[in-house]
Amino acid sequence: MGRFPHPSNDICSTTCVVNGLRGHHSSANRTHCRLLQVYYVEAASLLPPPVLITGSLQFSSPEQSTTSKTKMNSIGSSFQPDASGTAPKQGPFLPTLKLNDGNEIPLVGYGLGTKRGKWDDAAKAPLDQSIVDVTKEAIELGYRHLDGAEGYANEEELGAAIKASKVPREQLFVTTKIHAVHKKNVEEAFALSLKKLGLDYVDLYLLHGPWFADTEQELQQRWAELEAIKASGRARSIGVSNFLQEHVESVLKTAKVPPAINQIEFHPYLQHGDLLPFLRKNNIAAAAYGPLVPLTTATDGPVNALWKQLADKYGVSESEIGLRWCIDQGLVVLTTSSKKERLERYLKKLPLIKLTPKEVSDIAELGQQKHYRSFWKERFAPDDRR
Ligand SMILES: NC(=O)c1ccc[n+]([C@@H]2O[C@H](COP(=O)([O-])OP(=O)(O)OC[C@H]3O[C@@H](n4cnc5c(N)ncnc54)[C@H](OP(=O)(O)O)[C@@H]3O)[C@@H](O)[C@H]2O)c1
């Protein structure tokens, strides 16, 4: 599907309503309507015409029509952001982000950590059917990117949910991670993860954190072991998590394959200084976990009033503003919810809004007034903002 330049000033035959705005457009063969900031896909033959559903522009696609009207995937999307930091445009679907190895990662992931992890030793052994059920539900709602980890102790549940969902394996993007702290044999740990997941490959295998390594050589050696796993085809992409710039630099010194992504805690109160520009310069994507910390664990901070104001402006909730703030900076975003309605709403609303560059920077500026880290606190000094 091609992309076409905006055909400037011509007035068109299709009337659209998005977020209460109204405008006229000439044909489907374009990508961008300046007035509404709406992006069209070329090739009406591939997508049926837009339909108005409760004031929002939506497209139906063959896959949508079989299940949910609000499925989030990239089918029909003509725009693809990459690790450069280019943000996706508003459109009928959230596109995937192209990684530096050519693979594509869905921009929004459903996380199996935090509330879904089996943190209590006693709970680790038996299969927890409730985790299987909620994960299956998320897949059936339309989530295709599933963020797991050995450390969450629920790879078996993730695997069982994938199997039970009946969504074809190739439509899913499955991540798992090797322990952040333990010195492990990578091949053994990876083989065990695959076995628990019941899969013969994962889409992304991450070093969960750099803390297992006492030396730079140890970090580089483990990265080389991940490269071997990628070369074997059992992990389509490899990357890191919770890496500071210095850790990435160490890996890059000896890497044959650069990390595709760095998954980090990211929200207005933890913006990591120069890390994002550094990753972009090196064509390494960033994924944000904890994007909703201002709504969960640091609720008295300076961004809440603006999030609320923007939520009212766009007719969404503050949660979508928090997620979109990451997406609009070109980050993949990981979230979770115990509420089906919330997960459904993300799928429906996130593609239909886009913060302006000023709104993105206003939130960033307000966020700088507070520093808060929600995860891995024991690994960082209280005022470490990297
Ligand atoms: N690599 C790492 O070290 C690492 C660390 C942490 C997490 N992660 C990954 O990131 C995933 C996402 O985790 P996260 O928990 O940090 O995601 P998050 O999106 O920051 O938080 C999700 C939570 O936000 C709550 N929430 C949403 N909207 C809200 C509102 N308006 N008011 C109050 N609460 C609201 C939800 O509560 P409800 O349940 O009530 O909807 C949900 O529990 C994890 O599952 C894991 O896969 C990775």
The ligand as an SDF file (V2000), in Angstrom:
LIG
                    3D

 48 52  0  0  0  0  0  0  0  0999 V2000
   11.0670   -4.4440   31.9260 N   0  0  0  0  0  0  0  0  0  0  0  0
   10.7140   -4.1860   33.1640 C   0  0  0  0  0  0  0  0  0  0  0  0
   11.5380   -4.1390   34.0800 O   0  0  0  0  0  0  0  0  0  0  0  0
    9.2630   -3.9260   33.4720 C   0  0  0  0  0  0  0  0  0  0  0  0
    8.8880   -3.3890   34.7180 C   0  0  0  0  0  0  0  0  0  0  0  0
    7.5370   -3.1360   34.9450 C   0  0  0  0  0  0  0  0  0  0  0  0
    6.5950   -3.4420   33.9930 C   0  0  0  0  0  0  0  0  0  0  0  0
    6.9910   -3.9920   32.8040 N   0  0  0  0  0  0  0  0  0  0  0  0
    5.9870   -4.3740   31.7910 C   0  0  0  0  0  0  0  0  0  0  0  0
    5.1000   -3.3070   31.5640 O   0  0  0  0  0  0  0  0  0  0  0  0
    3.7530   -3.7770   31.6940 C   0  0  0  0  0  0  0  0  0  0  0  0
    2.8500   -2.6250   32.0310 C   0  0  0  0  0  0  0  0  0  0  0  0
    2.9330   -2.3970   33.4040 O   0  0  0  0  0  0  0  0  0  0  0  0
    2.5100   -1.1530   34.2190 P   0  0  0  0  0  0  0  0  0  0  0  0
    1.7090   -1.6380   35.3340 O   0  0  0  0  0  0  0  0  0  0  0  0
    3.7040   -0.4090   34.5670 O   0  0  0  0  0  0  0  0  0  0  0  0
    1.5460   -0.3330   33.2210 O   0  0  0  0  0  0  0  0  0  0  0  0
    0.7870    1.0410   33.4300 P   0  0  0  0  0  0  0  0  0  0  0  0
    0.0570    1.2490   32.1610 O   0  0  0  0  0  0  0  0  0  0  0  0
    1.6830    2.1200   33.9120 O   0  0  0  0  0  0  0  0  0  0  0  0
   -0.2430    0.7720   34.6190 O   0  0  0  0  0  0  0  0  0  0  0  0
   -1.3120   -0.0710   34.4710 C   0  0  0  0  0  0  0  0  0  0  0  0
   -2.2600    0.1860   35.6300 C   0  0  0  0  0  0  0  0  0  0  0  0
   -2.7980    1.4920   35.4860 O   0  0  0  0  0  0  0  0  0  0  0  0
   -4.0370    1.4900   36.1100 C   0  0  0  0  0  0  0  0  0  0  0  0
   -4.8230    2.5980   35.5910 N   0  0  0  0  0  0  0  0  0  0  0  0
   -5.1370    2.8660   34.3100 C   0  0  0  0  0  0  0  0  0  0  0  0
   -5.8570    3.9850   34.2210 N   0  0  0  0  0  0  0  0  0  0  0  0
   -6.0440    4.4340   35.4770 C   0  0  0  0  0  0  0  0  0  0  0  0
   -6.7280    5.5450   36.0420 C   0  0  0  0  0  0  0  0  0  0  0  0
   -7.3650    6.4400   35.2730 N   0  0  0  0  0  0  0  0  0  0  0  0
   -6.7010    5.6980   37.3840 N   0  0  0  0  0  0  0  0  0  0  0  0
   -6.0670    4.8050   38.1720 C   0  0  0  0  0  0  0  0  0  0  0  0
   -5.4000    3.7290   37.6970 N   0  0  0  0  0  0  0  0  0  0  0  0
   -5.3850    3.5520   36.3610 C   0  0  0  0  0  0  0  0  0  0  0  0
   -4.6270    0.1490   35.7560 C   0  0  0  0  0  0  0  0  0  0  0  0
   -5.5070   -0.1950   36.7950 O   0  0  0  0  0  0  0  0  0  0  0  0
   -6.7870   -1.1490   36.5740 P   0  0  0  0  0  0  0  0  0  0  0  0
   -6.2930   -2.5270   36.6860 O   0  0  0  0  0  0  0  0  0  0  0  0
   -7.6910   -0.7450   37.6760 O   0  0  0  0  0  0  0  0  0  0  0  0
   -7.3270   -0.8340   35.2230 O   0  0  0  0  0  0  0  0  0  0  0  0
   -3.4160   -0.7510   35.6870 C   0  0  0  0  0  0  0  0  0  0  0  0
   -3.2780   -1.5190   36.8310 O   0  0  0  0  0  0  0  0  0  0  0  0
    3.8860   -4.8750   32.7310 C   0  0  0  0  0  0  0  0  0  0  0  0
    2.7950   -5.7330   32.7810 O   0  0  0  0  0  0  0  0  0  0  0  0
    5.1360   -5.5510   32.2550 C   0  0  0  0  0  0  0  0  0  0  0  0
    4.8590   -6.3910   31.1570 O   0  0  0  0  0  0  0  0  0  0  0  0
    8.2970   -4.2230   32.5250 C   0  0  0  0  0  0  0  0  0  0  0  0
  1  2  1  0
  2  3  2  0
  2  4  1  0
  4  5  1  0
  4 48  2  0
  5  6  2  0
  6  7  1  0
  7  8  2  0
  8  9  1  0
  8 48  1  0
  9 10  1  0
  9 46  1  0
 10 11  1  0
 11 12  1  0
 11 44  1  0
 12 13  1  0
 13 14  1  0
 14 15  2  0
 14 16  1  0
 14 17  1  0
 17 18  1  0
 18 19  2  0
 18 20  1  0
 18 21  1  0
 21 22  1  0
 22 23  1  0
 23 24  1  0
 23 42  1  0
 24 25  1  0
 25 26  1  0
 25 36  1  0
 26 27  1  0
 26 35  1  0
 27 28  2  0
 28 29  1  0
 29 30  1  0
 29 35  2  0
 30 31  1  0
 30 32  2  0
 32 33  1  0
 33 34  2  0
 34 35  1  0
 36 37  1  0
 36 42  1  0
 37 38  1  0
 38 39  2  0
 38 40  1  0
 38 41  1  0
 42 43  1  0
 44 45  1  0
 44 46  1  0
 46 47  1  0
M  CHG  2   8   1  16  -1
M  END
$$$$
